Amino acid sequence: YFFAKMSGWDQYINGMIMNKQLPDGTWLQSVVQEAAIVSFDGVLLAVTPGFELKTYDYDIQVDDVNKKSVKVDEKEIFLALAKEGNSKASEAGIRINNVKYMLASYNPDMKLAYLSKAKGGACIMCTKSVIVYAAYSTDLKMSNGVAQSAGTCNNAVDSVAQLLICLLYTSDAADDLLCVDLGGRRIIKKKKKKK
């Protein structure tokens, strides 16, 4: 399994880019356009090249003639969206890495957001320690020649988020490898009664 061959947060980014092992043993690559692991205070822990949460001025159309310049703080927008499903954090709407998105749906129980954009979309999911993000573009092809899609992007985010949730859930038993099986479940041993 390729996660074991890397270290640090970058292994999870690679897990989203190469998300599915094919029958011939190779990994399906280029599953997502960009990906990020972000802390709850907005620190970029790992990203694909070129991904940033920027601050800039952006002109929005007020009416048929007039425009208004508004400040866009992508970190603030990203965190409000991921944690609360708040798509109104900026007058400029949802902007991530200088791309405009629309909120398609938000599940508050899972802290899971699905976003759409022209010819693509994104998925954001919170774990207990980090936020997992990936975006896709239908103009880009995966290594099997098929266009990137919402399904492959969402599966990439979900699989990495679930892995992180599992690792954190079992971390209290990680020092004693006999207490955790490979599926991440805790093994509870009954104490023998003395006669």
Disulfide bonds with the S-S distance in Angstrom:
none
